[in-house]
Amino acid sequence: MQRSVMFLCPTCGAKYRMTRMEALDEPTRPIACIACDGALPGREGEFFLKYFLIERPKRAHAAPLQAS
């Protein structure tokens, strides 16, 4: 069973297409937002969550860049 829904990163607002897939008995590793490195949920009940970046956040809402 697969379902696809829109998802916004709670940290920076990046837009993702999130898909739920039936989980096996394997542990999940942490998932991070591509745009800001914020934590995204990796599992929802009996489903693994997979994210596909659709749109990066606008610069004003993105995480601040670190100075070199």
Secondary structure as GFF3:
##gff-version 3
##sequence-region A 1 68
A	DSSP	beta_strand	3	8	.	.	.	ID=ss1
A	DSSP	beta_strand	15	22	.	.	.	ID=ss2
A	DSSP	beta_strand	31	32	.	.	.	ID=ss3
A	DSSP	beta_strand	39	40	.	.	.	ID=ss4
A	DSSP	beta_strand	43	44	.	.	.	ID=ss5
A	DSSP	beta_strand	47	55	.	.	.	ID=ss6
###
